[in-house]
Amino acid sequence: MKANCWTGRNSVEVLDVPDPSILSSRDAIVKITSTAICGSDLHLVDGYVPTMEKGDILGHEFMGEVVEVGPGVNPKLRVGDRVVVPFPIACGSCASCRAQLYSCCENTNPNAGISEKLFGHPTAGIYGYSHLTGGFAGGQSEYARVVLADANVLKIDSDLTDEQVLFLSDILPTGYMGAEMCDIQGGDVVAVWGAGPVGQFAMDSARVLGAEKVIAIDKEPYRLAMAASQGYETINFEDTDVRSALLELTGGRGPDKCIDAVGLEATHGASHVHLYDRAKQAVRSETDRPHALRQAIMSCRSGGVVSVIGVYGGMIDKFPAGAWMNRSLTLRTGQCHVHRYMKPLLGLIEQGKLDPTRIITHRLPLTDAPKGYDLFKNKKDHCEKVVLTP
């Protein structure tokens, strides 16, 4: 089959690879009908996530049709079913899964020892996301093996299109969880750092959950225009001091809730601040650039909530612990517990309260995946989200 593979830092290629097969009784094989390139895939390509190996199949946002099931799969999942696959792999029975903390599953990462060394405790397995998270083949391919399939798919029984439900695999639940962790109350002002796909969905979710005003912070005019088209306020951090602008928009108090939808590859509007963290990365004294996180903490009103859904992978410098502690801020974060949100969000899509298709700017065949990565990584042609079709 054809699959998009990691072939080195800043290099992906569509290669011929062996078809997946049933390796465990609860596996299923899914014929991919739609898959997507995620912003966190760029962290792999950029070399910020360790343990990638040449030939690893990328992609953790995918859906398709079940074409084979193992003998141990629950009979409710059948050949021919149309399914969306969540990016974290959950066992469904460990303490974390019982608490609906699916991305912290204790049983699905065969390389738990590696992630334990980096994070203190292991994380769940993740499709197409390095050997740190299990080395599972991803879904930017013609077929994919789905592990513990009866616990790790959402069946789609309606006539919704792939594009309406594909993002239930990751970025829509991630954006929603970012807003949910804010405990939004009527009248709240919510500021979102990052107007990429996850940031856009965090904004939409904040509005659905009752925010009075939503503010988008980014530097790309086309991303800010996309946010403005939905009625959100916008701040371009390259020509505006973000904290000052937020104070002006909130009567001097700061946003009630702040969402970091950027993560470890953040940039800063002041070149000397940005270069400081780039220099520390170059000498390996920090792995992540925490510009957005620092700014969110310093900008949030006292007693507010800072919700972090942007991916961080290692260590950061100059964390504003004093502001966090002395101003009674609540910091919440986590890889998304996708399984928890899939059905409720499917309902919101069916009701017309959320339109995931609004962020799609590019549709390409799987064979053009390298072009899609180039467009997305380098923000060419106003690229916001790429959907690939095998």
Summary of the structure (lengths in Angstrom):
residues: 390
radius of gyration: 20.1
end to end distance: 9.9
largest distance: 61.8
contacts: 1422
relative contact order: 0.15
helix: 34%
strand: 22%
